[in-house]
Amino acid sequence: QVQLVESGGGLVQPGGSLRLSCAASGSILSIDRMDWYRQAPGKERELVATLSSGLRANYLDSVKGRFTISRDNAKNTMYLQMNSLKPGDTGVYYCAFAGSTWSIWGQGTQVTVSS
């Protein structure tokens, strides 16, 4: 069974950068979309960025211009480059891959933006 493993989270000061990675443990065919979500304490999970099978990217308005989603097919890995981080970006970040009838999720990685 394919699993997703996130890494790259941590504590960073406001204005800093982090790059999250989401590695699949095996090859996955027919991925329709790849997503990054986050959940802040006491808030609902929200979609931060999505990458379609046609490599079209969409972003939550509050992260546009600061975050970049990308993928490396050879490594079965998806990334989220996060620049100019703000305290409001704090939360647990989850990656997810989805096909037409299935989806798989990673376990989450904590991102804390604080001085």
C-alpha positions in Angstrom: 0.0 0.0 0.0 1.4 3.4 -1.0 2.0 5.8 1.8 2.8 9.6 1.8 5.4 10.9 4.2 5.8 14.6 4.8 8.9 16.3 6.0 10.5 19.7 6.3 8.4 21.3 8.9 9.8 23.1 11.9 10.1 26.4 13.8 10.9 29.5 11.7 10.9 33.2 12.4 8.5 35.5 10.6 9.8 36.3 7.1 11.7 33.0 6.9 11.3 30.1 4.5 10.7 26.4 4.7 10.3 23.7 2.0 7.9 20.9 2.7 8.3 17.5 1.0 5.7 14.8 0.4 7.3 11.5 -0.7 5.3 8.6 -1.9 6.6 5.2 -0.9 5.8 3.7 -4.3 4.7 4.6 -7.8 1.2 5.9 -8.2 -0.6 6.0 -11.5 -3.4 8.3 -12.7 -3.1 11.0 -10.1 -5.6 13.7 -10.8 -4.4 16.2 -8.3 -1.9 16.8 -5.6 -2.8 19.0 -2.6 -1.3 20.7 0.4 -3.7 21.4 3.3 -3.1 22.9 6.7 -4.9 23.0 10.0 -4.3 25.7 12.6 -5.2 25.1 16.2 -8.9 25.5 16.7 -9.6 25.9 13.0 -10.8 23.7 10.2 -8.5 22.2 7.7 -8.0 24.4 4.6 -6.7 23.8 1.2 -3.5 25.8 0.7 -2.3 24.7 -2.8 -3.3 22.2 -5.4 -1.5 20.9 -8.5 -3.6 19.3 -11.2 -2.5 16.5 -13.5 -1.9 19.2 -16.2 0.5 21.0 -13.8 -1.9 23.8 -13.2 -1.4 25.3 -9.7 -3.9 27.1 -7.6 -3.4 28.7 -4.2 -5.3 30.0 -1.2 -5.5 33.8 -1.6 -3.5 34.4 1.6 -0.4 32.5 0.3 -0.4 33.6 -3.3 3.0 35.0 -4.3 4.6 33.4 -1.2 4.1 29.7 -1.7 4.9 27.5 -4.6 3.8 23.9 -5.2 5.8 21.6 -7.4 6.4 17.9 -8.1 9.3 15.7 -9.1 7.9 12.7 -10.9 11.3 10.8 -10.9 11.3 11.0 -7.1 7.5 10.5 -6.6 7.7 13.6 -4.5 5.7 16.8 -4.2 7.0 20.0 -2.6 5.7 23.2 -1.1 8.2 26.1 -1.0 7.0 28.6 1.6 8.6 32.1 1.6 7.9 35.2 3.7 6.2 33.1 6.3 3.8 34.8 8.7 2.5 33.7 12.1 -0.8 33.0 10.5 0.8 30.2 8.4 1.3 28.2 11.6 -0.4 24.8 11.6 0.0 21.1 10.7 0.5 20.7 7.0 -0.8 17.7 5.2 -0.3 16.4 1.7 -2.8 14.4 -0.3 -2.9 12.7 -3.7 -6.2 11.9 -5.4 -7.4 10.0 -8.4 -10.9 9.7 -9.7 -12.0 7.2 -7.0 -9.3 7.3 -4.3 -7.2 9.6 -2.2 -4.3 9.1 0.2 -3.0 11.4 2.9 0.2 11.9 4.7 0.5 12.1 8.5 1.2 15.8 8.7 4.2 18.0 9.6 4.1 20.9 12.0 5.0 24.4 10.9 5.4 27.1 13.5 6.1 30.7 12.6 7.1 32.6 15.6 9.7 35.0 16.9 
